[in-house]
Amino acid sequence: MIFELDVLILLLLIPAAVMALQIRDLLAASMAFGIYSFLMCLLWAEMGAVDVAFTEAAVGAGVSAVFLIATVYCTKRKSSD
């Protein structure tokens, strides 16, 4: 486990999470969520939890991101807030 790499990934996770929550464009927010899930996958893999990392990559960054993007294309893209 490399401490500096853990800190770097954690420092990238914070802006990705804030970006996913603050973006008003739903497609961009879905992509930011995918980036967040991928970074979590990297963090799990670096910490040695390869099974959790594989599940996060398959479900979080893969299937969930695809479902969110497909849902955005079936609805209006911009938030009305």
Backbone bond lengths (Angstrom), bond angles and torsions (degrees), N, CA, C in turn:
res aa  C-N    CA-C-N  psi(-1)  N-CA   C-N-CA  omega(-1)  CA-C   N-CA-C  phi
1 M - - - 1.446 - - 1.527 108.37 -
2 I 1.316 116.53 125.42 1.458 122.64 -178.93 1.524 108.03 -102.00
3 F 1.314 115.76 114.68 1.462 121.09 -175.35 1.522 112.02 -61.59
4 E 1.321 117.39 -41.84 1.467 120.66 -177.91 1.525 111.41 -64.08
5 L 1.333 116.59 -37.74 1.464 120.37 178.14 1.524 110.93 -67.55
6 D 1.338 116.74 -39.36 1.462 120.27 175.60 1.524 111.30 -59.33
7 V 1.309 116.20 -45.88 1.469 120.57 -179.54 1.528 110.74 -64.86
8 L 1.320 117.32 -40.72 1.464 120.59 178.76 1.525 111.12 -62.03
9 I 1.321 117.13 -45.75 1.463 119.95 179.56 1.524 110.59 -64.87
10 L 1.318 117.33 -41.01 1.466 120.08 177.85 1.519 111.81 -63.86
11 L 1.340 117.14 -37.73 1.465 120.01 177.30 1.525 111.98 -69.10
12 L 1.316 118.16 -26.02 1.463 121.08 174.34 1.525 112.01 -81.36
13 L 1.340 116.89 -27.31 1.458 121.15 179.74 1.529 112.31 -67.03
14 I 1.307 116.64 -38.69 1.468 120.23 -176.70 1.532 111.85 -61.92
15 P 1.348 119.60 -51.19 1.477 117.89 177.32 1.524 112.97 -65.32
16 A 1.326 117.88 -32.03 1.466 119.97 178.32 1.527 110.54 -65.20
17 A 1.327 117.29 -41.50 1.465 120.57 178.57 1.524 111.48 -66.78
18 V 1.327 116.69 -44.55 1.461 120.23 179.26 1.524 110.22 -64.69
19 M 1.317 116.50 -40.44 1.459 121.03 179.56 1.530 110.50 -63.45
20 A 1.328 117.64 -42.10 1.468 120.81 179.63 1.526 111.59 -63.96
21 L 1.326 116.61 -31.45 1.461 119.82 -179.30 1.523 113.59 -84.61
22 Q 1.328 118.51 -28.22 1.454 121.60 -172.74 1.524 114.77 -95.30
23 I 1.315 118.35 -20.52 1.461 120.95 -176.52 1.522 109.57 -70.56
24 R 1.330 116.60 133.81 1.469 120.93 179.84 1.525 112.36 -87.86
25 D 1.317 118.04 -23.21 1.455 121.29 177.15 1.529 108.30 -76.86
26 L 1.327 116.81 119.45 1.459 120.45 -172.08 1.520 112.69 -67.37
27 L 1.333 118.02 -33.71 1.455 120.13 178.46 1.527 110.68 -67.06
28 A 1.317 117.13 -43.68 1.464 120.63 178.08 1.532 111.01 -65.87
29 A 1.335 117.31 -36.03 1.461 120.09 177.22 1.525 110.96 -66.29
30 S 1.326 117.15 -37.08 1.466 120.63 176.98 1.523 110.75 -65.52
31 M 1.315 116.72 -40.01 1.465 120.02 177.49 1.526 110.81 -67.24
32 A 1.321 117.33 -38.88 1.464 120.50 177.59 1.530 110.44 -64.32
33 F 1.329 116.50 -36.46 1.464 119.80 175.26 1.531 110.70 -63.99
34 G 1.321 117.12 -39.03 1.462 120.61 176.21 1.515 112.00 -63.58
35 I 1.332 116.41 -39.92 1.471 120.84 176.95 1.528 110.29 -63.42
36 Y 1.332 116.08 -43.08 1.461 120.52 178.10 1.532 110.72 -60.30
37 S 1.324 116.90 -44.71 1.463 120.44 179.85 1.524 111.41 -64.50
38 F 1.334 117.00 -38.45 1.465 120.17 178.10 1.528 111.07 -65.49
39 L 1.330 117.00 -41.18 1.462 119.85 177.34 1.527 111.29 -64.20
40 M 1.328 116.92 -37.45 1.459 119.65 176.01 1.522 110.76 -64.97
41 C 1.332 116.25 -37.15 1.462 120.66 176.08 1.530 110.62 -60.84
42 L 1.329 116.31 -44.92 1.466 119.91 177.58 1.527 111.59 -61.70
43 L 1.315 116.77 -40.49 1.459 120.90 -179.58 1.526 111.03 -65.07
44 W 1.326 116.89 -44.99 1.470 119.89 178.08 1.523 110.86 -61.96
45 A 1.330 116.86 -42.85 1.464 119.94 -178.93 1.525 111.28 -65.25
46 E 1.316 116.91 -39.50 1.468 120.66 -179.15 1.529 110.86 -69.33
47 M 1.323 116.62 -29.06 1.461 120.68 179.43 1.520 112.48 -82.37
48 G 1.340 117.18 -5.16 1.453 120.17 175.71 1.516 115.00 98.15
49 A 1.309 118.19 0.58 1.463 121.50 178.84 1.529 108.54 -94.53
50 V 1.320 116.07 74.81 1.455 121.62 -172.98 1.520 111.43 -67.41
51 D 1.342 118.15 -35.61 1.453 120.08 179.22 1.528 111.45 -66.03
52 V 1.321 116.69 -40.49 1.463 120.63 177.27 1.529 110.04 -67.91
53 A 1.322 117.07 -38.75 1.470 121.17 178.80 1.523 110.72 -63.81
54 F 1.322 116.98 -41.76 1.461 120.17 179.24 1.529 110.62 -64.92
55 T 1.319 117.27 -41.80 1.463 120.84 177.93 1.519 110.69 -64.79
56 E 1.317 117.77 -41.96 1.469 121.37 178.04 1.517 111.11 -63.14
57 A 1.323 117.28 -39.29 1.460 120.50 179.02 1.520 110.90 -67.59
58 A 1.317 116.58 -42.27 1.463 119.77 -177.24 1.517 112.00 -72.61
59 V 1.317 117.28 -45.82 1.461 120.82 -174.83 1.519 111.58 -89.85
60 G 1.323 117.43 -52.46 1.462 120.70 -174.35 1.516 113.75 -70.18
61 A 1.322 116.48 -56.97 1.464 119.67 -176.56 1.520 111.86 -82.77
62 G 1.316 117.95 -23.30 1.457 120.48 -176.47 1.516 113.59 -93.70
63 V 1.313 115.83 -79.17 1.462 121.61 -171.15 1.526 111.92 -66.57
64 S 1.328 117.69 -47.27 1.473 119.92 -177.84 1.520 111.87 -62.32
65 A 1.323 116.90 -43.57 1.466 119.74 179.52 1.525 111.02 -63.70
66 V 1.314 117.42 -40.32 1.469 120.72 178.84 1.519 110.30 -65.59
67 F 1.335 117.72 -43.21 1.464 120.31 178.26 1.526 111.64 -63.56
68 L 1.326 117.55 -41.06 1.463 120.14 178.93 1.526 111.39 -64.60
69 I 1.318 117.09 -43.72 1.468 120.16 179.92 1.521 110.20 -66.53
70 A 1.331 118.52 -39.48 1.463 121.26 177.28 1.525 110.93 -64.25
71 T 1.322 117.07 -38.22 1.464 120.99 178.16 1.524 110.87 -66.40
72 V 1.320 117.54 -39.16 1.460 121.11 179.07 1.526 110.50 -63.00
73 Y 1.323 116.67 -39.88 1.460 119.70 179.38 1.526 112.46 -68.17
74 C 1.336 117.22 -22.10 1.463 120.23 177.80 1.522 112.26 -88.46
75 T 1.316 118.62 -8.48 1.454 122.52 -179.75 1.523 109.19 -123.86
76 K 1.347 115.03 -172.66 1.460 119.35 174.66 1.520 108.85 -71.32
77 R 1.332 115.62 144.47 1.452 119.77 -174.59 1.520 112.77 -82.58
78 K 1.308 118.47 -37.30 1.466 122.09 -177.94 1.514 110.81 -91.03
79 S 1.312 116.56 143.09 1.454 121.73 175.39 1.531 108.81 -75.24
80 S 1.336 117.21 146.53 1.464 120.21 -177.81 1.522 112.19 -92.25
81 D 1.322 118.02 4.40 1.478 121.28 -179.07 1.502 111.25 -66.86
